[in-house]
Amino acid sequence: MNDESTLRAGEEPSAYVSAVEERASGKTPATRRRAGGSASPRGAVADTLSKGLASRWLGPVAAVAALALPLVNSSTYVIQIGVDALIFVMLAVGLNIVVGYCGLLDLGYAAFFAIGAYTAGLLTTRFGWPLLATVPVVVLAAIIGGLVIGGPTLRLRSDYLAIVTLGFGEIIRITANNLDFTGGPNGLYGIPDFGDFGLRSDIALYWITAAVVILAVLFSSRLGRGRLGRAWRFVREDEDAAEAMGIHTYKVKFAAYIAGAVFGGIAGVLFAAHQSAVSPPSFNFLWSALILMAVVLGGMASTPGVVVGALVISLLPELLRGVENWRYLLFGLLLIVVMIFRPQGLLPARTGVEPRRRGRRAKEGVS
């Protein structure tokens, strides 16, 4: 009896049959590359870069490099730019919890930044509090702000939520601009820092900012890998399916929004200490747009990627200062080029769950 699936003598197998046989024998192109090396120099460079970025030593090395900057170059300009970059990293990491982990499009994140800065500024200039003592009050004010805006609006989705958060950001800025208590358009000035601790004041502030930002990045990374972080990812991927599986999506989104608000409020305290003055133009929509750009550029839900994206957004205009009036044009063009050739971000998120499962299954198969 003839079998149509059997090849006739001398007949070449089809490409589909060859692919199936290769997959069954485990000789896929990826397997061959792992066994015999990368297929091209570009692949070798990509593999080396991926291994370096996945290394557990990357974070500690970056933290040590940040702390060691004043020992390498202690000029006032470098320290000032370094503090600005660290504050921007803090903001990007906080927004990554909301947008990257949970998938909530927030276009008014600068509102929490303003709440933190103005709360610290009011308590220090009007009531004579030391700046460090204002931190608990700032955290409480940020939580209240998150409750006020998140309570009634987090049941909205996508574009509707984005419009509401954008309006909230503008309401905070306009309110600060019109109240005499907040200094009106002139803002608040004469805000003290944390103290010099026997060092140059700007270097002391840099080290305090670096320590706070390093702890915030570490906390955000661990938070994203925990049980709550997994719930955020489920809500981001499919909210209806997550709710059907027993996740209280409203509470989960609310937790993400409050966590992002706290990060923004603490960044506002650091900003007030750094600038020694705050005013409404410092918290316009451009801030929210740039922070969101850093999250998307670096890779949503990827903590290392968001840190890299924030550093690129904050430092690239300074590196292009030599081209004077053309620097913002070149800055925009470079961002467009990156997003065209790297739409997933510079360092996209990797869950790391599948490799462990595969390894466990392989061990079970061997045993």
Secondary structure, 3 states (H helix, E strand, C coil): CCCCCCCCCCCCCCHHHHHHHHHHHCCCHHHHHHHHCCCCHHHHHHHHHHHHHHCCCHHHHHHHHHHHHHHHCCCHHHHHHHHHHHHHHHHHHHHHHHHHHCCCCCCCCHHHHHHHHHHHHHHHHCCCCCHHHHHHHHHHHHHHHHHHHHHHHCCCCHHHHHHHHHHHHHHHHHHHHHCCCCCHHHCEECCCCCCCCCCCHHHHHHHHHHHHHHHHHHHHHHHHHCHHHHHHHHHHHCHHHHHHCCCCHHHHHHHHHHHHHHHHHHHHHHHHHHHCEECHHHHCHHHHHHHHHHHHHHCCCCHHHHHHHHHHHHHHHHHCHHHHHHHHHHHHHHHHHHHHHCCCCCCCCCCCHHHHHHHHHHHHHHC
